[in-house]
């Protein structure tokens, strides 16, 4: 599954944060819930506008952003 079909970034929605398409639920919120121990079933039960595929897309999006992250060391001061 391609996360891009489920995640959108719109400057008019939540200040441009990535959200699940068609909702105001941010990727950060969903990833935080998973980090706090929520499983997919609980997230979907609490947020019926989401699907299991949406939750997985959020995790894939987060992984893709970390994969592309670049770090540059600062010179010792």
N, C-alpha and C positions, 0 to 999 in steps of 0.2 A: 504494500500500500504506500502511496505517495503522500507524505504529510502535507505537501503544498495544496492538495485539493481540499484539505480540511482546516488549514490554518490561514488566517488573513491578517494583514497589517493595514490599518486604515487610520490616517491621522485624525479622523473625525470620531474614532471609537477608542475609548480608554487611552487617549493621548498617544495613540500610535503603537501601543503595546500589542504584541501578537495575541490574537484571540482565536477561539474556535469559531469557524465560519458561521455567520448567522446568529451569534450570541454575543454577550458582553462578558463571557467567561474567559479570563486570560490563561495563556499557557502556563504562566508562573503559578497561578492558583492551582491548576490541575497537578503540576509537577510537585508543588508543596504538599498537596493532599497525599500523593503517592509516598513522598518522603516521610510523611507523618504516619504511614502504615495503612492508609486506606487502600483497599483493593478496588479493582475496576467495577465490581458489582455494587459496592457501597457508593462509589462516586456517581454511577448512573442512577442508583436509587435516590440519592439526595439531589441530583441535578438531572431531571428527566429529559431536558433538552439535549443532553449528551448521549453519545453511544460509546460502546467499548472501543470502537474504531477511532473515535475522537480522542479518547484518553491515550491510546497508543500513538496517535499522530502527535499529540503534545510531547510525549516522551521522545519520539523520533526527531521532532523539531529541536528539542533541547539537546539531544545527542549531536545533531548536525551542527548546531551552533558551537558546541564545544569542540567538535572535530575541526572546525574552521578557525578556532580561536588562535591568535598569534600572540606570543609574549616576547617582549624585548627587554633585556636586562638594563637597568639603569646603572650608569657609571658610579663607582664607589665615591662617596663624597667626603 
